[in-house]
Amino acid sequence: MHDFPLSQIRNFCIIAHIDHGKSTLADRLLSMSHAVDKRKLVEQTMDSMDLERERGITIKAKAIALPMTLNGQDYLFNLIDTPGHVDFGYEVSRAMNACEGALLLVDSTQGIQAQTVANMYLALGADLEVIPVANKVDMVAADFERTCNELEAAFGTETASIVKVSGKTGLGVDVLVDEIVKRVPPPVGDVNAPLTALIFDAVYDDYRGVVVYVRVRDGVLKAGDRIFMVGTRSEYDVLEVGVVRMGLQKQGALKAGEVGYVICGIKTVQDVGVGDTLTLSKHKDEVQPLPGYKKPQPMVYAGVYPTNASEFDALRKGLQKITLSDSSITYVPEQSDALGSGFRCGFLGLLHMEIFQERVERELGLDLVQSAPNVTYEIRLPDNSIRRISKAGDLPDPTQYKEILEPMVRLSVITPTEYIGNVMSLSLERRGLFLNQEHLGKDRVLLSFRMPLAEVIFDYFDKLKSGTRGYATMDYEPTGFGARGPGQGAHPDRRRGSGRAGHDRPPPVRRTARAQPAQEAEGRDSQAPVCRQPAGRDRRQDHREREDRRDGQERAGQVLRRRHLAQEEAAGEAEEGQEAHEDDRRRRGAAGRVPVRVEGGQHLTRQSLPKQSAKHPALRRVSQPASP
């Protein structure tokens, strides 16, 4: 592959909600590159795992270099296909740090969904040039006008800037390629400066060790160089560098602005810090670390045990093998009185845990027993130090700690407007605090809540789907730890069924409203990290102003809703009092029944007759029954 000047390089990623057609569009872009063998193209070409193709989802972000020819000019597209599920959001943030642009893909048949909003905010936070793309416009159910209106309402996107494509048929893909060249800025870098490269991913190869994927910012990286990793303070000799096509393609060097791979004979993925800065050993004191990202923290924990105790060593070796290709999984040995020896594993979410279990059963041939998923809590000790609790058995005596802190998340739900009541009821029942409401069109709304993570991972998604007939989508992001308030249960590992205990319910909304003035409510809302667009562009400033106006409207709406609830409560109490009065009157009437006689000799009481016949002329009052 010949050298490309920086002006002819475009680094971009594809971001979207799950099942919006990212991999299909990536396949279409691959087919347009003259350097890719068309005979090797299959559906989901960039998804290499069997599980990815079977489920139709992307689990691991994939990078590929695509030489393109447009109007007689050669370009190099460095494309990164990203996952769409919320559990793998850290993969999206990795990809964005290696790009200058992003394609925001929206399914025209479904419109904006929860992960679409989350990914858009991530892209704007990374200062990427975002190209909105309406996909699947060839389908009968596609509604391009509605998609444009939702994008404009949510992000202020102009309709003229939205590209119409069909990844399946190839409609509009050539126009999209033109827009990528025009709108995605070329990378900036200095070939003569000291080497600085950002590590955005790393995978393990059974024969070559760890393959490190890098984006070169400045300088040149070639085989034989002695490199230094700033974060881990370790040095290695470069054995091979190259770019990724349909496989790893070796080349002489990687220059500023390019994306490729480095092989140094590293034995484990844990020795490579994703987000770390790579430079030459001779420049290690001159180079400042690039802004990277933190290592993903596990969100869900579960115990993993072999069904046969003799397979414990096989499970330990299998976990070591799986974590070579997925370093986000954490595990520590633990002992259970009921299940024996096993491991306590940390995952990024429930889907991540399910994928792990399937990989263990397929790749290792082991049968596992998994405990119910839970989350990690924190306790504040009397000396104000913090201690983490991953299981209920580790919780000390209540006299030994001051309070329990539980992980909190900002939950975003997009639903049709007709199901707002169902979503609000479900979220408040799960101890959610309502934050914001944003209309994305005439019939879709974005609701935001602050909620304990334990309530989200239990069965919230299933209840949400059933309560909205499958139309709602959700996304969440961690916001730190918060104190467990009164009425929220006394035990961190408590599981609730359909019959919830009364003291586990949150206090009524009306009481919370009286104890929480507008200033306090505004302060609590500001504590949650709202996804604001960064400054630097006029449309972001306008978006912030619209959000401020909506916040004021929402606070006023909350006051009205709470007043309505109070009125309903008063009406209910009045109705209960009326029913009690009627019951008392009926009891007093039963004590002294007045007999009546119908002509014909039949004796009845006035209470046993219908109301409409109580004053019938055929009835006459008697003091005692007639003799036969």
Backbone hydrogen bonds, N-H to C=O, Kabsch-Sander energy under -0.5 kcal/mol:
donor,donor_aa,acceptor,acceptor_aa,energy
8,Q,5,P,-1.9
9,I,6,L,-1.5
10,R,76,L,-2.7
12,F,10,R,-0.6
12,F,78,N,-2.1
13,C,101,G,-1.2
14,I,80,I,-1.9
15,I,13,C,-0.5
15,I,103,L,-2.5
17,H,105,L,-0.5
18,I,84,G,-0.7
20,H,17,H,-1.1
25,L,21,G,-1.9
26,A,22,K,-2.3
27,D,23,S,-2.2
28,R,24,T,-1.7
29,L,25,L,-2.1
30,L,26,A,-2.2
31,S,27,D,-2.0
32,M,28,R,-0.8
33,S,29,L,-0.6
33,S,30,L,-1.1
34,H,67,P,-0.7
35,A,67,P,-0.5
36,V,33,S,-1.0
38,K,36,V,-0.5
40,K,37,D,-1.5
41,L,38,K,-1.1
45,T,42,V,-0.8
47,D,44,Q,-1.1
48,S,46,M,-0.9
53,R,49,M,-1.5
54,E,50,D,-2.5
55,R,51,L,-2.4
56,G,52,E,-1.3
57,I,52,E,-1.2
59,I,57,I,-0.5
62,K,81,D,-2.1
64,I,79,L,-2.3
65,A,244,V,-3.5
66,L,64,I,-0.5
66,L,77,F,-3.4
68,M,75,Y,-3.1
70,L,73,Q,-3.0
73,Q,70,L,-1.7
75,Y,68,M,-3.4
76,L,8,Q,-2.5
77,F,66,L,-2.9
77,F,75,Y,-0.5
78,N,10,R,-2.8
78,N,76,L,-0.6
79,L,64,I,-2.4
79,L,77,F,-0.9
80,I,12,F,-1.3
81,D,62,K,-2.7
82,T,14,I,-1.1
88,F,85,H,-1.3
89,G,86,V,-1.5
91,E,88,F,-1.1
92,V,88,F,-0.8
93,S,89,G,-1.7
94,R,90,Y,-1.7
95,A,91,E,-2.0
96,M,92,V,-2.2
97,N,93,S,-1.3
98,A,95,A,-1.5
99,C,96,M,-1.5
100,E,11,N,-2.3
101,G,11,N,-1.3
102,A,129,E,-2.3
103,L,13,C,-2.9
104,L,102,A,-0.7
104,L,131,I,-1.8
105,L,15,I,-2.7
105,L,103,L,-1.0
106,V,133,V,-2.5
108,S,135,N,-2.5
110,Q,107,D,-1.0
111,G,107,D,-3.3
116,T,113,Q,-0.7
117,V,113,Q,-1.5
118,A,114,A,-1.9
119,N,115,Q,-2.6
120,M,116,T,-2.0
121,Y,117,V,-2.1
122,L,118,A,-1.9
123,A,119,N,-2.4
124,L,120,M,-2.4
125,G,121,Y,-2.3
126,A,122,L,-1.6
127,D,124,L,-1.2
128,L,123,A,-2.3
129,E,100,E,-2.1
130,V,128,L,-0.7
131,I,102,A,-2.7
133,V,104,L,-3.0
134,A,163,V,-2.9
135,N,106,V,-2.8
135,N,133,V,-0.7
137,V,165,V,-1.5
139,M,136,K,-1.3
142,A,139,M,-1.3
143,D,108,S,-1.8
147,T,143,D,-1.9
148,C,144,F,-2.3
149,N,145,E,-2.2
150,E,146,R,-2.3
151,L,147,T,-2.2
152,E,148,C,-2.3
153,A,149,N,-2.4
154,A,150,E,-2.4
155,F,151,L,-2.6
156,G,151,L,-0.5
156,G,152,E,-1.4
157,T,151,L,-1.2
161,S,158,E,-1.2
162,I,159,T,-1.4
163,V,132,P,-2.1
165,V,134,A,-2.6
165,V,163,V,-0.6
166,S,171,L,-2.0
170,G,166,S,-2.5
173,V,170,G,-1.5
176,L,172,G,-1.9
177,V,173,V,-2.2
178,D,174,D,-1.7
179,E,175,V,-2.1
180,I,176,L,-2.3
181,V,177,V,-1.9
182,K,178,D,-2.1
183,R,179,E,-3.1
184,V,180,I,-1.7
191,V,189,G,-0.5
193,A,190,D,-1.0
196,T,218,D,-1.9
197,A,278,L,-1.8
198,L,215,R,-2.6
199,I,197,A,-0.5
199,I,276,D,-2.3
200,F,198,L,-0.7
200,F,213,Y,-1.8
201,D,213,Y,-1.2
203,V,211,V,-2.1
205,D,209,G,-2.7
209,G,205,D,-1.8
210,V,266,I,-2.2
211,V,203,V,-3.3
212,V,210,V,-0.6
212,V,262,V,-2.6
213,Y,201,D,-2.6
214,V,260,G,-2.4
215,R,198,L,-2.1
216,V,214,V,-0.5
216,V,258,E,-2.3
217,R,196,T,-2.6
217,R,215,R,-0.5
218,D,196,T,-1.7
219,G,190,D,-2.9
221,L,254,L,-2.9
223,A,252,G,-0.9
224,G,238,V,-2.5
225,D,222,K,-1.5
227,I,225,D,-0.7
227,I,236,Y,-2.6
228,F,279,T,-3.6
229,M,234,S,-2.8
230,V,228,F,-0.6
230,V,277,T,-2.5
233,R,229,M,-1.6
234,S,229,M,-0.8
236,Y,227,I,-1.7
238,V,225,D,-2.8
239,L,263,I,-2.8
240,E,263,I,-1.5
241,V,251,Q,-0.5
242,G,261,Y,-1.5
243,V,249,Q,-2.2
245,R,243,V,-0.6
245,R,247,G,-3.3
249,Q,243,V,-3.2
249,Q,247,G,-0.5
250,K,248,L,-0.6
251,Q,241,V,-2.1
254,L,221,L,-3.0
256,A,219,G,-0.8
257,G,216,V,-2.9
258,E,255,K,-2.1
260,G,214,V,-2.1
261,Y,242,G,-2.4
262,V,212,V,-2.5
263,I,240,E,-2.6
264,C,210,V,-0.7
271,D,268,T,-1.1
272,V,269,V,-2.0
273,G,271,D,-0.5
274,V,272,V,-0.8
275,G,199,I,-2.7
276,D,273,G,-2.3
278,L,197,A,-2.9
279,T,228,F,-2.3
281,S,226,R,-2.7
283,H,280,L,-1.5
284,K,281,S,-1.3
286,E,283,H,-1.6
287,V,283,H,-1.6
292,G,290,L,-0.6
299,M,347,F,-2.8
300,V,347,F,-2.4
301,Y,374,N,-3.3
302,A,345,C,-2.1
304,V,343,F,-3.3
305,Y,369,V,-2.3
307,T,367,D,-1.9
309,A,307,T,-0.5
311,E,308,N,-2.2
312,F,309,A,-1.3
315,L,311,E,-2.1
316,R,312,F,-2.3
317,K,313,D,-2.3
318,G,314,A,-2.1
319,L,315,L,-2.4
320,Q,316,R,-1.8
321,K,317,K,-1.8
322,I,318,G,-2.5
323,T,319,L,-2.4
324,L,320,Q,-0.6
324,L,321,K,-0.6
325,S,321,K,-0.6
325,S,322,I,-1.1
326,D,322,I,-1.2
329,I,326,D,-1.3
330,T,346,G,-1.4
332,V,344,R,-1.5
334,E,342,G,-2.2
336,S,340,G,-2.6
340,G,336,S,-1.8
342,G,334,E,-2.3
343,F,304,V,-2.7
344,R,332,V,-3.4
345,C,302,A,-2.5
345,C,343,F,-0.7
346,G,330,T,-2.6
347,F,300,V,-3.3
353,M,349,G,-1.9
354,E,350,L,-2.2
355,I,351,L,-2.6
356,F,352,H,-2.1
357,Q,353,M,-2.1
358,E,354,E,-2.0
359,R,355,I,-2.2
360,V,356,F,-2.3
361,E,357,Q,-2.1
362,R,358,E,-2.3
363,E,359,R,-3.0
364,L,359,R,-0.6
364,L,360,V,-1.6
365,G,360,V,-0.6
366,L,360,V,-1.0
368,L,366,L,-0.5
369,V,305,Y,-2.9
371,S,303,G,-2.3
374,N,301,Y,-2.5
377,Y,389,I,-3.0
378,E,405,L,-3.0
379,I,387,R,-2.6
380,R,403,E,-2.5
381,L,379,I,-0.7
381,L,385,S,-2.7
384,N,381,L,-2.5
387,R,379,I,-2.1
389,I,377,Y,-3.4
394,D,391,K,-1.6
395,L,392,A,-1.6
400,Q,397,D,-2.7
401,Y,398,P,-0.9
402,K,380,R,-3.9
403,E,380,R,-0.9
405,L,378,E,-4.2
406,E,482,G,-2.9
408,M,480,G,-3.3
409,V,451,M,-2.6
410,R,477,E,-2.8
411,L,409,V,-0.7
411,L,449,F,-2.9
412,S,475,D,-3.3
413,V,447,L,-2.9
414,I,473,T,-2.3
415,T,413,V,-0.5
415,T,445,V,-2.2
417,T,443,D,-1.3
419,Y,416,P,-1.9
420,I,417,T,-1.5
423,V,419,Y,-2.1
424,M,420,I,-2.7
425,S,421,G,-2.4
426,L,422,N,-2.3
427,S,423,V,-2.5
428,L,424,M,-2.5
429,E,425,S,-2.0
430,R,426,L,-1.3
431,R,428,L,-1.3
432,G,427,S,-2.4
433,L,450,R,-2.6
434,F,432,G,-0.6
435,L,448,S,-2.9
436,N,448,S,-1.2
438,E,446,L,-2.5
440,L,444,R,-1.8
441,G,444,R,-1.0
445,V,415,T,-2.2
446,L,438,E,-3.5
447,L,413,V,-3.3
447,L,445,V,-0.6
448,S,436,N,-2.5
449,F,411,L,-2.6
450,R,433,L,-2.4
451,M,409,V,-2.3
451,M,449,F,-0.5
453,L,407,P,-2.8
455,E,452,P,-0.9
456,V,452,P,-1.0
456,V,453,L,-0.5
457,I,453,L,-2.3
458,F,454,A,-0.7
459,D,455,E,-0.6
460,Y,456,V,-0.6
461,F,456,V,-0.7
463,K,459,D,-2.1
464,L,460,Y,-2.7
465,K,461,F,-2.4
466,S,462,D,-2.2
467,G,463,K,-2.3
468,T,464,L,-1.1
469,R,466,S,-0.6
470,G,465,K,-2.6
471,Y,468,T,-1.6
473,T,414,I,-2.0
475,D,412,S,-2.0
477,E,410,R,-1.4
479,T,408,M,-2.6
480,G,408,M,-0.5
482,G,406,E,-2.7
484,R,404,I,-1.9
485,G,483,A,-0.7
488,Q,485,G,-1.1
489,G,503,H,-0.7
494,R,491,H,-1.4
500,R,498,S,-1.2
504,D,501,A,-1.2
505,R,502,G,-1.1
512,T,508,P,-1.8
513,A,509,V,-2.3
514,R,510,R,-1.6
515,A,511,R,-1.8
516,Q,513,A,-0.8
521,A,517,P,-2.5
522,E,518,A,-2.5
523,G,519,Q,-2.0
524,R,520,E,-2.4
525,D,521,A,-2.2
526,S,522,E,-1.9
527,Q,523,G,-1.0
528,A,524,R,-0.8
528,A,525,D,-0.8
530,V,528,A,-1.7
532,R,530,V,-1.6
541,Q,537,R,-1.5
542,D,538,D,-2.4
543,H,539,R,-2.0
544,R,540,R,-2.2
545,E,541,Q,-2.1
546,R,542,D,-2.3
547,E,543,H,-2.1
548,D,544,R,-2.4
549,R,545,E,-2.1
550,R,546,R,-2.4
551,D,547,E,-2.6
552,G,548,D,-1.8
553,Q,549,R,-2.1
554,E,550,R,-2.9
555,R,551,D,-2.3
556,A,552,G,-1.9
557,G,553,Q,-2.4
558,Q,554,E,-2.4
559,V,555,R,-1.9
560,L,556,A,-2.0
561,R,557,G,-2.6
562,R,558,Q,-2.6
563,R,559,V,-2.2
564,H,560,L,-2.3
565,L,561,R,-2.3
566,A,562,R,-2.3
567,Q,563,R,-2.4
568,E,564,H,-2.4
569,E,565,L,-2.3
570,A,566,A,-2.3
571,A,567,Q,-2.5
572,G,568,E,-2.4
573,E,569,E,-2.4
574,A,570,A,-2.2
575,E,571,A,-2.1
576,E,572,G,-2.3
577,G,573,E,-2.3
578,Q,574,A,-2.0
579,E,575,E,-2.3
580,A,576,E,-2.2
581,H,577,G,-2.1
582,E,578,Q,-2.2
583,D,579,E,-2.2
584,D,580,A,-2.2
585,R,581,H,-2.2
586,R,582,E,-2.2
587,R,583,D,-2.1
588,R,584,D,-2.1
589,G,585,R,-2.0
590,A,586,R,-1.7
591,A,587,R,-0.8
591,A,588,R,-0.5
592,G,588,R,-0.6
592,G,589,G,-0.6
593,R,590,A,-0.5
596,V,604,L,-2.5
597,R,620,R,-1.2
598,V,602,Q,-2.1
599,E,618,A,-0.8
601,G,598,V,-1.6
602,Q,598,V,-0.5
604,L,596,V,-1.9
606,R,594,V,-1.3
608,S,605,T,-0.8
609,L,606,R,-1.1
613,S,610,P,-1.1
614,A,611,K,-1.2
616,H,613,S,-1.5
619,L,616,H,-1.9
620,R,597,R,-1.0
622,V,595,P,-0.9
